[in-house]
Every structure is written in C-alpha cells, then in structure tokens.
Amino acid sequence: MADLVRPDLQNYSPASNLSLNEEIRKRLAAGETIYHFAFGQSPFPVIETAVEALKEYVGENAYLPVSGTLELRQSIAKFHKHFEDLDIDPDNIIVAPGSKELIFLLLQIFNGDVLIISPSWTTYHPQARLSHHKPIIVNTTLDKEWKITPEDIEKVVRENEIHKNRIIIMNNPDNPSGTSYTREELKKLSDCFRLHNILVLSDEIYGRLHYDQDHSSILKYYHEGTILSTGLSKWASAGGWRVGYHVFPTELSSLKKAVRSAASHTYSCCPAPMQYAITKMFQDLDAIDSYTKHCSRIMMAVGNYCQRELTSVGVRCVVPKSGYYIFPDFEIIKPMLNKRGITTCEQMCLAMTDECSVVVMAGGPAFLRPVDELTTRLCYVPFDGKGALQASRKISLDKPLPEKFVQEYCTPVYDGIQALKNWVMKHTEQQINNKR
C-alpha cells in the first residue's frame, strides 16, 4: 500500500518544541549539564486550591457535557469579569482538554483563509496545514516589537487573493517574543479587522501572567468578531491537566455550534475530576490573585535579567511583558559565525549547545522566521519554581524582590545566561581582533 499520507503532508513533522524537549530531557537524565531554555512549561507547582480540590473529586468518572458543566462555565465567566471586566455569557464557552485541541477543531471547520503572524507559536502553522488551509503569513519586525499593525494587515489584504471569510490568529501576550499589545494598539487593530471582515482567534493563554497585571483583551474592542482562546496551562501551572476553553461571541454561534459538534466526535468532554476541581478553585479569586501576582513578579525578574544581560553584549530583544519568553536576535555575531561556516539559525543553536551547553529554539523555520535570521526563542523557566514561590511569599507582595533573587533562587537560568553571554562575547572579541 503506497501514498497513504496526503501529498501536502509528506514532510509533516511533530511539534518541534515537544520533540526537542524529549531529547534534552534524556540528556539531562543521563547527567549532562545543559541549560534547557527550549521548552515553555511553568516552573511553579499547580495552584494549591486546585490541587486540594482535585483530591476531593479524583473519583469522578462520569461523562460531562461536551461544552463543560454549567457551573464551570459560570465560574469562568465570573473570573474574566473580575480580572478583565469582560462580559461573557457562559453559554458561549466551550471547555476542552486543552485550548490546543479547540484551536485545531476551529481551523478544521472554518471555511475561509487563515492568517498567521510571523513569528508565532510553533503549532499554529502546522495545525492550519493539517486542517487543509494554506496559511497567509503576516510578517512583523523586531523594530516594531514583533507586533502587527493596521498597515501590515492592509498590505496582506492588498497583496493576496483573500476569500470572503478570513481569520487571523493572534497570541497576546505573545509566544515567542514576550511582547504585549496596548489598549490603543488593540483598538486600532479592531477597526482594521472590522473594516476587512477579519475574524480574530485571540490566544490569551498568558494573559493572567501579565507582569503589571494589566492585560487587555481585544475581545473588549472587537466583541462581535473575536474568539477568545485560553486556559489553565500557564497561569495556574496546570499544563498537564489539559484544561482550556474558547469563548465565542453570539454573532459567531454557527462556528460555536460546529466546533461543539466536532468536539462531541473527538474528545467527548474535558476530564471530569479537573472540571469539578477547577470549578471549586474559581470560588477563591483572592487566592488566584495572590498566586498569579507572585508567579508574575518572579517571571518578570527572570525575564528582565535575561533581556538585560543579553542586550548588554549586543544581542537584540524586546523587554518581555508577560509569560516565559524572549526572542533574541544574535545578528551581532553573524559575521564571525559565517566565517566558521555557520549560516543558519539552527546551525548556530547546535553550536551553542556544543560550546556552552545552552539549548534554545531557532526562529526559523519553526517560528516562521527566515532560516538565515539569527532569532531564537529562549524560555527562561528551568529553575525550581517551588522554592522561588516560597521565597517570594515569605518576602510578601508589599516588598520588592531583592536584587540577587534570580541568582539565588533561579540559579540555572542565571548561570545559563552567563554562559550564553560569554559565548557571544568570545565571538564579538574575535570579530574586533580580526578587524585590527
């Protein structure tokens, strides 16, 4: 039997971040010293109120409604009203085993063109292809902090034959760059999307980890055309629990109905124990607020440290606003790398691993950047989150974290960035010496 795989998927590969993570974990288990900055999993323990609730409901085994229990959806609506002042109808929510599954189902049933921003999370583009779409890429630049503008959208619409139905996938706050859109930027984009009849799948999985606790959703400004995608993987540190959800506007009820039908034929329902436990967790919004503030300020300290140290030796990257990531550009050492025969970002990443034990992901092709552009995604999470969280709580939120917090409580990140910084400095020093 031949030609069993669709022709357009002949070179289809597994999720690059998951594959690399499995390989590096094996090497770490074998005793190698590696600074693993290539996988974006929360370093913190799952929020305690959810853990305690799960102990109570772990024996629940009944199939639950495809969209999630009404109590859970009501809790989610109250959560977003409390923290983001969003008015959400619980009947417009679909809960699933991870928002990743819902993104795929939405793309699978969507009849129209899919626009994807470059750089973007590694899964958007493969999911679009898997669901029979040929994505249209919207390019951004570091000079614009990797954000799209109305002018970028106008250019894409003008230069491509785009069908009547269009949807763009936005990650705000962003993976891989750590950037975040302001309210004014979201308002302008909303006007542009409305003008060009472009729906928005707004992936806001990092919203609750916004460092200044001031996340704004485009749903507030483009309610009729925005599908909000989020979940508990990041802010509640519950990635392995696989709980995510989508919020549809009433105007897109046909899409919601189709996704819900697809869900009934694929995952059936989100796991029952998790649904009951999370419903109970949402009853204590003060605990959620305290937990996310501690986690966010730790990640801000670590992210700012990484950005500050790397830019001090000429590496370019945006100051992160949320989440776990920066997207450094190592253009400054490109001449020296080229002399060594290193001409692609993936080759540079391999050299980093071999020469300073630092693992990052290449910007191209996984994040849709050119392969010869030296951009990388760096996840600053390989540290003992439990210890750091305990230390932050002991200090209390009314006092700032001490200057040496990252060095003391996030030591692997501190050491890894110093190793990477020294590796860059060796190349820049060689370039200077060669010019003399």
Buried (B, 14 or more C-beta within 10 A) or exposed (E): EEEEEEEEEEEEEEBBBEEBBEEBEEBBEEEEEBBBBBBBBBBBBBBEBBEEBBEEBEEBEEEBBBBBBEBBBBBBBBBBEEBBEBEBEBBBBBBBBBBBBBBBBBBBBBEBBBBBBBBBBBBBBBBBBBBEBEBBEBBBEBEEBBBBBBEBBEEBBEEBEBEEEBBBBBBBBBBBBBBBBEEEBBBBBBEBBEEBEBBBBBBBBBBBBBBEBEBBBBBBBBBEBBBBBBBBBBBBBBBEBBBBBBBBBEEBEEBBEBBBEBBEEBBEBBBBBBBBBBBBBBEBBEBBBBBBBBBBBBBBBBBBBBBEBBBEBBBBBBBBBBBBBBBBBBBBBBBBBEEEEBEBBBBBBBBBBEEBBBBBBBBBBBBBBBEEBBBBBBBBBBBBBEBBBBBBEEBEEEEEBEEEBBBEBBBBBBBBBBBBBEBBBBBBEBBEEEEE
